[in-house]
Amino acid sequence: MYIIMKYQFTCSPGDSAGPSNCGWYSMWLLDTEDGSFHHVDRPREHRYAILSHVWQPSGEQSFQDLLALRIRATKKQTKLKRFLTAFHPLAPDCALTTASAKIRKCCELARRHGYRRVWIDSCCIDKTSSTELSEAINSMYEWYAAADICFAFLEDVSDDHDPRLKDSKFRRSRWFTRGWTLQELIAPAVVVFVSKEWRLLGTKASLAGLVEEMTGIDRAVLMHEKSLDAISVARRMSWASKRQTTRLEDKAYSLMGIFGVNMPTIYGEGGNAFIRLQEEILKQVPDQSIFVWGPVIYDDAVLYRNLDSQSVSDDGRYWQSRNLFAWSPDAFVNSGSISSLAPEAFQKRTGIPFVLSEYTVTSYGIRSRLPLIPIRHSPEKTTYLAVLGCEDREGRIVALLLYPRVETAGRFFVGHYIGRPQVPPNSFFRAVSLSASRLTELLEAVEVTDVCIPYRISPTAHRTPLMTPSRPTFKCPCEVVVPTWSVAEMEKAGFATCAATTRDDNVLRITEVAPPQSPVLVLASASETVHIRMGRCQCRGRFLSVSVTGTKSGMRAPARTPPAHLTATAPAVSSNNSQPFIARCPADHVAMWEGGSKVFACEKRQLRLTFSPWMARADMYSLEIFMGEDLFQQGPLEINNELSLCKRASTDVSSTVTLAAAILA
């Protein structure tokens, strides 16, 4: 049994709050010679290699899998074999001999470079423990930074061509598109790229220029010549904007080390993980470039030329962009040129007294104090510019476009239409770069104001409703569901329900070639039997058609018979069970029934059938069956009521023929 002990070390007052100085959790290391696991507490005090790779869609060997291989190999060894294994670790019964090819090759490569221990994320984390998994994710940047060497295995790249070629497979490798490999590229001091044949392709140092061109990451950052803290939040986010992860939450968890923050991992929270990440960044990193994402106007003349009385602030189409926080790193795809300004530099350039930014998260949004500049473009409309402590590539100050919420003072949304919403189509912007001359002109009206801006999308808003057809088509092939409660009601009325062609207990499959000779649904009691046949009409419309046949069950017929006008107004039914089902087109089409419902007269009862669309599928319908009372047991008033019901439910044949012809045409 293996016991995992956890230790967390806090930073001393003199240490910087970065991922490489905090969060030293314990970790498992794999022995490259015998496949055993070794537990270490302080990664930086041990020499080990580390693997960076893309997981196989079918999965990788886990921590438990290697433990099982190790136990199985140990049981097979005799005392003599155990003694020999000490001198020849890769004896036939060694655990590594039955491990996956990736693990074996990685261990061989690490041994050739002189490393006895290696760390592989797929098999060196006990993922059955949510606590260990969360601690491993929070410590992963530190583990990669503490490794002597990182082997980046590119399984889709061969070693038979130059990686620097424009059409090289190295440039198109999936390894450069995954979210987790971003920190695995930046954190280690030494990264060695390995081909699918496990041969060396080059190092991060020798290919730094190419990697910078491919990823947008500064060469100085790759070579550890420049600290990540010197890079703006917006630019770091842009590095991850085009990367993908299998789990949505991993888009946030894979960036914790890049920003030097820690937070609990909660798989299942979805996009809320990225909101929590931005909250943690805002608490620890004094950088307002985190707000600069989405479309930005880099020419302030466009703003003043198109902001007029007809400009619309919001029409609901860009509801994801009007909040303070982004919904995904993908929103920062065009923010790589945004850099942050130190408070002293911001005050010198703008003349605005330095304000210590404090952010308070409330249920209405984030409250803070920002320098606002009003822009009145009509007597009733005013847009505000919130000046931020960041600049673009040309050195121009960036400001957020805010429009006030009419119902509450001090509350704003982010973004505004520049011009009319339709011309041009992409005229919604969140921020604007201000030239030096424009900034000097506007600063005369600046005022530091309390603002409240929503920072996240409401979890109950803007959910797409279930799209259902406005009118069901009732065509074949289809499936008909008979609800169990409807069957129970039939049992209370004394009728047993059985189906001749069912896929399961209460679902009937109606195909285009269903045999019409046998009844599909049978309602049987001690005195009578009702056959409900369903099938496709022979017309070109492929309409679902239904006929109902009622027969006696051999008991003596009652002395009285139903009134003649009852059978005249209700659809006529046949007492012959053996005759084939022939649909009356279009009278038997369910699509022609008013509201999908129709009343039939069967011997001495009335039968109402109601078809309704099944919300989950367009080719599935629900059938409700209602059996009326015996007409001979009712008084004259009840009989007249039932007759009037049949009259209202009956459809004029001539009108239905005309409507069906219009549908088929």
C-alpha positions, 0 to 999 in steps of 0.5 A, spaced: 500 500 500 502 506 498 501 512 502 501 519 499 503 525 504 502 532 502 506 538 504 505 545 502 510 551 503 508 558 504 512 563 501 517 567 506 516 575 506 522 576 501 520 571 496 516 573 490 509 571 489 510 567 483 509 559 481 516 558 481 516 560 489 510 557 492 506 551 492 511 545 493 506 539 493 509 532 494 509 528 487 510 521 485 517 520 480 517 513 476 523 509 476 526 509 469 529 502 471 524 498 474 518 501 474 517 503 481 514 509 484 518 514 489 515 519 493 518 526 494 517 532 497 521 538 494 521 537 487 527 542 486 531 538 491 531 532 486 534 531 479 529 528 474 526 528 467 519 530 465 515 528 459 510 533 455 505 530 450 498 529 447 494 524 450 491 519 446 484 519 444 483 512 447 487 514 454 493 512 457 496 508 462 494 510 469 497 510 476 493 504 478 495 500 471 503 501 473 502 499 480 498 493 478 504 491 473 509 492 478 505 487 483 504 482 477 511 482 476 513 482 483 509 476 484 512 472 478 519 473 481 523 468 485 528 470 490 534 468 485 530 473 479 529 478 484 537 478 486 538 478 478 533 484 477 537 488 482 543 488 477 539 487 470 533 492 471 530 490 465 529 483 466 523 479 463 519 480 469 520 487 470 514 492 470 516 496 464 517 491 459 509 490 459 508 498 460 505 502 454 510 504 448 510 511 450 512 510 457 518 505 455 521 509 450 520 515 455 524 511 460 529 509 455 530 516 453 531 519 460 536 513 462 540 515 456 540 522 458 543 520 465 536 520 469 534 515 474 527 518 475 522 521 470 515 524 471 509 523 466 502 526 468 498 520 465 501 515 470 504 519 476 498 522 478 493 518 482 487 521 479 482 517 483 483 522 489 480 528 487 485 532 492 491 529 489 489 531 482 487 538 485 494 539 488 497 536 482 494 541 477 496 547 482 503 544 482 504 542 475 507 549 473 512 548 479 514 541 477 515 543 470 520 548 472 523 544 477 525 539 472 532 538 469 530 537 462 523 536 459 522 531 453 516 534 448 514 528 444 511 530 438 507 523 435 505 526 429 512 529 427 518 525 423 525 526 423 526 526 416 526 534 414 527 540 417 522 543 422 524 550 419 521 549 413 514 553 411 510 546 410 514 542 415 510 537 420 513 541 426 509 547 425 503 543 424 504 539 430 498 538 435 502 539 441 502 546 439 495 547 439 493 544 446 492 548 452 496 544 457 502 544 453 503 552 453 506 552 460 510 545 459 513 549 453 514 556 458 516 553 465 522 548 463 529 551 462 531 546 457 526 543 452 528 537 447 523 536 442 522 529 440 520 525 434 515 520 433 521 515 432 523 518 439 529 521 436 531 528 437 529 534 433 532 540 436 531 544 443 527 550 445 534 554 445 536 552 438 528 553 435 527 559 439 526 563 433 521 558 430 517 557 436 516 564 437 513 565 430 509 559 431 506 561 438 507 568 439 511 567 445 516 572 446 523 569 445 526 572 452 520 569 455 522 562 452 529 563 454 527 565 461 531 572 460 524 575 461 520 574 467 512 572 466 510 578 471 513 583 466 508 581 460 501 583 460 495 579 462 492 580 455 498 578 452 499 572 456 492 570 455 493 571 447 498 565 447 492 561 449 487 564 445 488 558 439 489 552 444 484 547 445 483 542 451 478 536 452 475 539 458 472 546 458 474 547 465 482 545 463 482 552 459 482 555 466 486 550 470 492 550 465 493 557 465 494 558 473 501 557 473 502 562 467 499 567 472 502 565 478 495 563 482 492 557 485 484 555 486 480 549 487 479 545 481 471 543 480 470 539 474 463 540 472 463 547 473 464 549 465 465 556 463 465 558 470 472 556 471 475 561 467 471 567 471 474 564 477 481 564 474 480 572 472 477 573 479 484 570 482 488 574 477 485 581 479 486 579 486 493 578 485 496 582 479 495 589 478 494 589 471 488 592 467 489 589 461 485 583 463 479 588 461 481 589 454 479 583 450 474 583 444 474 588 438 478 594 439 478 601 435 485 603 434 483 609 430 479 614 435 477 618 429 473 613 427 469 613 434 468 621 433 466 620 426 460 615 427 458 616 434 451 620 433 444 621 435 442 614 431 448 610 434 445 604 438 448 602 445 446 595 445 441 591 442 442 584 445 446 581 440 453 582 443 451 580 450 457 576 451 461 582 450 458 587 454 461 584 461 467 586 464 470 579 464 471 574 458 468 568 457 474 564 454 481 565 453 479 565 445 476 572 446 483 575 447 486 573 440 487 580 438 489 583 445 497 580 444 499 588 442 496 590 449 501 592 455 500 594 462 503 601 464 506 602 471 502 607 476 507 612 475 508 612 468 500 612 467 500 618 472 505 622 468 502 621 461 495 622 463 496 627 469 490 623 473 492 622 480 494 615 482 488 611 484 489 605 488 485 600 484 480 596 489 475 591 486 469 589 490 465 583 487 458 584 488 451 580 486 450 586 481 457 586 478 464 589 480 465 595 483 471 600 483 473 607 481 475 609 474 477 615 471 471 617 466 470 621 460 463 623 458 462 623 450 455 626 449 453 625 442 445 627 443 441 630 448 439 624 451 445 619 449 452 619 453 457 614 452 463 614 457 470 612 456 474 609 462 481 610 462 485 604 463 492 603 465 495 600 459 497 601 452 497 598 445 503 597 440 503 604 438 503 607 445 496 610 445 492 609 452 486 604 451 480 606 454 473 602 455 467 604 452 461 604 457 454 606 456 450 607 462 444 603 464 438 607 464 434 604 470 440 605 475 445 610 476 453 608 477 451 602 473 454 600 466 455 595 460 461 595 456 461 596 449 458 600 444 456 600 436 460 605 432 455 607 427 448 604 426 448 596 427 447 594 420 453 598 417 458 595 417 456 589 420 462 588 425 461 595 428 460 593 436 467 595 440 469 594 447 475 599 447 478 604 443 486 607 443 486 614 444 491 618 440 496 623 444 492 629 442 485 626 443 487 624 450 489 631 452 483 634 449 479 629 453 482 629 460 479 636 461 473 633 463 475 626 466 473 625 473 474 619 477 467 615 479 465 609 482 462 604 477 459 598 477 460 593 471 457 586 471 463 581 470 460 575 468 454 572 464 448 570 468 447 563 469 440 563 467 440 568 462 440 567 454 439 560 454 437 557 447 430 555 448 428 548 445 426 549 438 420 545 436 416 545 429 410 550 429 406 544 426 407 537 427 407 534 420 405 527 422 409 523 417 412 516 416 416 513 418 415 515 426 415 512 433 408 513 437 409 513 444 403 510 449 404 514 456 403 509 461 398 513 465 394 512 459 395 505 459 393 505 466 386 509 465 384 504 460 385 498 465 381 502 470 376 502 464 376 495 464 381 494 458 387 491 457 392 494 452 397 490 448 401 492 442 403 487 436 409 491 433 413 494 439 420 496 440 419 496 447 414 497 452 410 503 450 413 505 443 410 503 437 415 503 430 411 505 424 415 504 418 413 506 411 412 498 409 409 496 416 404 490 415 397 493 415 393 486 416 395 485 423 392 490 428 398 495 431 394 497 438 389 492 441 384 494 447 380 488 449 375 488 455 370 482 457 365 485 452 368 488 446 375 489 443 378 495 439 383 495 434 387 501 432 391 500 426 396 505 424 400 505 417 402 510 412 397 512 407 399 510 400 399 517 397 405 521 396 405 525 402 407 519 407 402 521 412 401 517 418 394 514 418 389 511 423 383 507 423 379 504 428 375 497 428 370 495 434 368 488 435 364 484 440 368 479 444 362 473 444 358 476 449 350 477 448 349 483 444 345 488 448 337 489 447 338 496 444 342 499 439 346 505 438 342 511 435 342 511 427 345 518 427 351 517 432 354 512 427 352 517 421 356 523 425 362 519 427 367 515 423 364 509 420 368 502 423 368 495 420 367 489 424 371 485 420 378 484 423 381 480 417 381 485 412 387 489 410 388 496 412 386 501 407 387 509 409 381 513 407 385 519 404 385 524 407 380 523 412 384 518 416 391 523 416 392 525 423 395 531 420 388 533 418 385 532 425 384 538 429 389 539 434 391 532 432 385 529 436 379 525 433 373 521 436 371 515 433 364 511 435 366 504 436 360 499 437 357 502 444 362 507 446 366 513 444 374 513 443 378 519 443 385 519 440 390 525 441 396 525 437 401 530 440 409 532 438 414 529 442 419 534 444 425 531 444 424 528 437 421 531 430 419 524 428 416 521 435 409 522 437 405 521 443 398 518 443 393 519 448 387 514 449 380 516 452 375 511 452 368 514 453 362 510 458 357 505 455 352 509 452 346 504 454 348 506 461 347 513 460 341 517 460 338 522 454 342 528 457 348 524 457 347 521 450 346 528 447 352 531 450 356 525 447 353 526 440 354 533 440 361 532 442 362 527 436 359 532 431 364 537 433 369 532 432 367 530 425 370 533 419 367 535 413 370 530 408 370 535 402 374 541 406 379 536 408 380 533 401 381 541 399 386 542 404 390 535 403 390 537 396 393 544 398 398 540 402 400 535 397 401 541 392 
